[in-house]
């Protein structure tokens, strides 16, 4: 029973197809989700997703024995993988739009970097006793979705209140408060905050 299965799995064509599948899935996960492969220069979605579709279609086609491989079968393989890639891309977009780890509040201000890739958003909220507070969220656009990072918050009794966004760059944001300017820095590739808003400007929140 295991003999035919083992023989089938050790064929060069199957091993090649399995290897390509692993590579494609790894690139899809690391490049799109975490930007590890291409760092701060990810492939645009209009290039990346069609490329994944073509490679997956070729991989599925290679899985079919050459004696049974036909034009109709190849078309079916590319159609099925195209539908799968379309669904995966749709889920990714919807997750980026509807699932957010950013703090809640009323958006009162936002500004983008000169290249339009990075954006800072200011969300206003009120404390239990009515004091004003502001959450600061930094976003990076990756194709059709955003990657968000919480930069901290401001509290009217400690920061003097939010006033304006001074600048937004790849790796840094500068905002103005009643107590003076506040500099925020982050890693553009990982979106990890290296210098968030000081906790003293929003204690207890």
C-alpha positions in Angstrom: 0.0 0.0 0.0 2.7 2.5 1.0 5.0 1.4 -1.9 3.1 3.1 -4.7 2.5 6.2 -2.6 6.2 6.5 -1.7 7.2 6.0 -5.3 4.8 8.7 -6.4 6.0 11.1 -3.8 9.7 10.7 -4.8 9.2 11.5 -8.4 11.2 14.6 -9.4 8.1 16.3 -10.8 6.3 16.0 -7.6 9.2 17.1 -5.5 9.7 20.1 -7.8 6.0 21.1 -7.5 6.0 20.7 -3.8 9.2 22.8 -3.5 7.7 25.6 -5.7 4.5 25.5 -3.6 6.5 26.0 -0.4 8.5 28.8 -1.9 5.4 30.6 -3.2 3.6 30.3 0.2 6.7 31.5 2.1 7.1 34.5 -0.2 3.3 35.3 0.1 3.5 35.1 3.9 6.8 36.9 4.6 6.7 39.5 1.8 3.1 40.6 2.1 2.5 40.1 5.8 5.8 41.1 7.3 7.9 42.6 4.4 10.9 40.5 5.2 11.9 39.4 1.7 11.8 42.8 0.1 12.0 44.9 3.2 10.7 48.4 2.5 10.1 47.8 -1.2 7.3 45.2 -1.5 5.9 44.1 -4.9 2.8 46.1 -5.8 -0.4 44.0 -5.5 -1.0 44.3 -9.2 2.3 42.4 -9.8 2.4 40.2 -6.8 -1.0 38.5 -6.9 -0.9 37.7 -10.7 2.6 36.3 -10.2 1.4 34.0 -7.4 -1.5 32.9 -9.6 0.8 32.0 -12.5 3.2 30.1 -10.3 0.5 28.2 -8.5 -1.2 27.4 -11.8 2.0 26.0 -13.2 2.6 24.0 -10.0 -0.8 22.4 -10.1 -0.4 21.7 -13.8 3.0 20.0 -13.2 1.3 17.7 -10.6 -0.7 16.1 -13.4 1.1 13.2 -15.1 2.3 14.3 -18.6 0.3 11.4 -20.2 -2.9 13.0 -18.8 -2.0 16.6 -19.2 -4.3 18.4 -21.7 -5.1 22.0 -22.6 -8.5 21.7 -20.9 -6.8 20.3 -17.8 -4.3 23.2 -17.7 -7.1 25.7 -18.2 -9.0 24.1 -15.3 -5.9 24.2 -13.1 -5.3 27.9 -13.8 -9.0 28.7 -13.3 -9.1 27.0 -9.9 -5.9 28.6 -8.7 -7.0 31.9 -10.0 -10.2 31.6 -8.0 -8.2 30.6 -4.9 -5.8 33.6 -5.3 -8.7 36.0 -5.9 -10.4 34.7 -2.7 -7.1 35.0 -0.7 -6.6 38.6 -2.0 -10.1 39.5 -1.1 -9.8 38.2 2.4 -6.6 40.1 2.8 -8.2 43.3 1.7 -11.2 42.9 3.9 -9.1 42.0 6.9 -7.1 45.1 6.4 -10.2 47.3 6.1 -12.4 45.8 8.9 -9.9 44.2 11.3 -7.8 46.8 13.1 -5.8 46.8 16.3 -5.8 50.6 16.4 -7.4 52.4 19.3 -11.0 53.6 18.8 -12.0 57.2 18.7 -13.1 60.0 16.4 -10.7 60.8 13.6 -10.0 64.5 13.8 -6.8 64.9 11.9 -4.5 63.0 9.6 -1.5 63.6 7.3 0.7 61.6 4.9 4.3 61.4 4.0 5.4 63.1 0.7 5.4 59.7 -1.1 1.9 58.9 0.3 3.1 55.6 1.8 3.0 56.5 5.5 0.2 58.3 7.4 -0.5 59.4 10.9 -4.0 59.5 12.3 -5.2 61.4 15.3 -8.2 59.9 17.2 -10.0 61.9 19.8 -11.7 60.5 22.9 -12.9 61.6 26.3 -12.0 60.3 29.7 -14.5 59.4 32.4 -14.5 62.9 33.9 -14.6 64.6 30.4 -10.9 65.3 29.9 -9.7 65.2 26.3 -7.4 62.5 25.0 -5.9 61.7 21.6 -4.6 58.4 20.3 -1.8 58.6 17.7 -1.7 55.8 15.0 0.9 55.4 12.3 0.0 53.5 9.2 1.9 52.2 6.2 0.1 51.4 3.0 0.9 48.0 1.4 -1.0 47.8 -1.8 -4.6 47.9 -0.9 -4.2 47.4 2.8 -2.7 49.3 5.8 -0.3 48.1 8.5 -1.0 50.0 11.7 1.2 50.8 14.7 0.0 52.5 18.0 2.4 55.4 18.7 0.8 56.1 22.1 -1.6 58.8 23.4 -1.8 62.4 24.6 -3.9 63.6 27.6 -5.0 67.2 27.9 -4.0 67.5 31.6 -0.4 66.2 30.9 0.5 67.2 27.3 -1.5 70.5 27.1 -3.6 69.0 24.3 -3.1 68.1 20.7 -2.6 70.9 18.2 -1.3 69.7 14.9 0.8 67.3 12.8 4.1 68.9 11.9 5.6 66.3 9.7 5.4 62.7 8.5 8.3 60.8 7.0 9.4 57.2 6.5 10.5 56.4 10.1 9.5 59.5 11.9 6.5 61.6 12.8 6.4 65.0 14.6 3.3 66.4 16.2 2.7 69.6 18.1 1.0 69.7 21.6 0.3 72.5 24.0 3.5 71.5 25.8 5.6 71.6 22.7 6.5 69.3 19.8 6.7 65.5 20.3 8.9 63.4 18.0 7.9 59.8 17.2 10.2 57.3 15.5 9.6 53.8 14.1 11.2 51.1 11.9 9.7 51.6 8.4 10.1 47.9 7.6 8.6 46.3 10.7 6.5 49.2 11.9 7.8 48.7 15.4 7.9 51.9 17.5 11.5 52.8 18.4 10.5 56.0 20.2 6.7 56.2 21.0 5.0 59.1 22.7 6.4 59.4 26.3 4.1 57.6 28.8 4.2 60.7 31.0 2.0 62.5 28.4 -0.8 60.0 28.8 -0.4 58.3 32.2 -2.8 55.5 33.1 -4.1 55.1 29.5 
